[in-house]
Structure formats: structure tokens, C-alpha cells
Amino acid sequence: MSVAQLLENKLREQFAISYLQVVNESHRHHVPRGSESHFKVTLVSEAFADQKLIARHRLVNECLKELLEGPIHALALHTYTSEEWQKRQEQTPQTPNCVGGK
């Protein structure tokens, strides 16, 4: 199973998800072709209601602890409630170019 699929499965097990997008952004960095080490996750869940950003990220990081200790080198998190997601017009922020990458 791919790292992306493991990541998605763990999140789906932990959170009641309204929307989930997992993007492997490894190709944007200086890593071997086919790597699965850099990901962007957009996660919409009511589990984030009344949670500050740092608390949301801690929840996700705890869920993904094993993957973060192993194959995942970098994880960009975008965590929203359904209301926040609607206000963003369901748009995920763009990822900036990697300074040290290709």
C-alpha cells in the first residue's frame, strides 16, 4: 500500500471527514523520482470546531505519528470546519515552490 493511501486511511479512521484531499508533493522537492515523503493534506471535519489551529494540527500529527516518524518527511496541513471550508469557497491554498528543491 502506498504511503498516501496509508495516510488517507489513518485520517479516515480517526476523523469524521466532510472532505479530504491528500496530495503527494514529493516531486516538487529534491528527492528521488517516485518518492512519497512530502504531502499536502486538506481535511474538513467538525472535529475541528472550537479548536485553534495548533490544536487541530496536534490532533492530525498524533493520528499520523508513525508515518511522521518514518516515511513522511514533510506534511502541510490545511484543517477546516465545514463552515470555514465554505467561506474559503472550497479552495485549498497553493503550495509555494520549494526553496531547496528543483
Residue pairs with C-beta under 8 A, 6 or more apart in sequence:
1 9
2 36
3 24
3 36
3 37
3 39
3 67
3 71
3 72
4 22
4 24
4 36
4 39
6 67
7 22
7 39
7 41
7 64
7 67
7 72
8 20
8 22
10 63
10 64
10 67
11 17
11 20
11 22
11 41
11 43
11 60
11 63
11 64
12 20
14 59
14 63
15 43
15 45
15 47
15 63
16 45
16 46
16 47
17 43
17 44
17 45
18 44
18 45
18 46
18 82
18 85
19 42
19 43
19 44
19 85
19 90
20 41
20 42
20 43
20 44
21 40
21 41
21 42
21 92
22 39
22 40
22 41
23 39
23 40
23 41
24 36
24 38
24 39
25 38
25 39
25 40
25 76
25 95
26 35
26 36
26 37
26 38
26 39
27 33
27 35
28 38
28 95
28 97
28 98
28 101
28 102
29 35
29 37
29 38
29 74
29 98
29 100
29 101
29 102
30 98
30 100
30 101
30 102
31 37
31 38
31 73
36 71
36 72
37 71
37 72
37 73
37 74
38 72
38 73
38 74
38 75
39 72
39 74
39 75
39 76
40 75
40 76
40 78
40 92
40 95
41 60
41 75
41 76
41 77
41 78
42 78
42 80
42 92
43 60
43 77
43 78
43 79
43 80
44 79
44 80
44 81
44 82
44 84
44 85
45 79
45 81
46 81
46 82
47 59
48 56
48 59
48 79
48 80
48 81
49 81
51 59
53 79
56 77
56 79
57 77
57 79
60 77
60 79
61 68
61 75
64 72
64 75
68 75
76 95
78 92
78 93
80 88
